[in-house]
Amino acid sequence: ERIRYTTSHPRDVDDELINAHRDIKTLMPILHLPVQSGSDAILKTMNRKHTAAFYMDIIGKLRAARPDMAFSSDFIVGFPGETDRDFEDTMDLVRNVGFAMAYSFKYSPRPGTPATNMQGLVHPKIQTERLTRLQRLIFDQQQEFNDSMINKTIPILFEKVGNISGQIHGRSEYYQATHINAPSRLVGQIVDVKITAATMNSLSGEVVIAE
């Protein structure tokens, strides 16, 4: 009843996959599509095979195919050679997309990768400042996306009993963690839930129909 998948590279998204999101209703309306940076210069240095414009084009095509699509992504800040302008390009991309969630990290060298020996290392203090700014923007978007579910009735697939007595946990179609007070017999079922509250990381609500 629910199909999900992951992809590591925007270049793997072709018209056939985009059309699948339009035509296959069991394909969930959220896609994790790592971009890493909004700067073409940094993407080239990372040896990524896409540009920021290519990434935004994919986002536009997917939203045209399925208007309710949402996106998550990965970002690395402070990659060797990243300038203030490069970082602002990343911030602009995040503003333009509006992510449901994203993972973000400071660059750290990994043995055996070309970046280990690169020049132009970004000072750790600047890395931290940039990551703080990026995460503030991402977290605001994530809270806004979750808040948009309040007062809506949405289907939740319940997966397990919670640690709190009488509570069960599940996931929305957008993979949002959701917890409610309801019988454990609903675990393993998809149930309509009216969302009454949201945090940055989860939703809560009440069962509308439970047979």
Buried (B, 14 or more C-beta within 10 A) or exposed (E): EEEEEEEEEBEEBEEEBBEBBBEEEEBBBBBBBBBBBBBBBBBEBBEBEBBBEBBBBBBEBBBEBBEEBBBBBBBBBBBBBBEEEBBBBBBEBBEEBEBBBBEBBBBEEEEEEEBEEBEEBBEEEBBEBBBEBBBEBBBEBBBEBBBEBBEEBBBBBBEEBBEEEEBBBBBBBBBBBBBBBBEEEBBEBBBBBBBEEBEBEBBBBBBEEEE
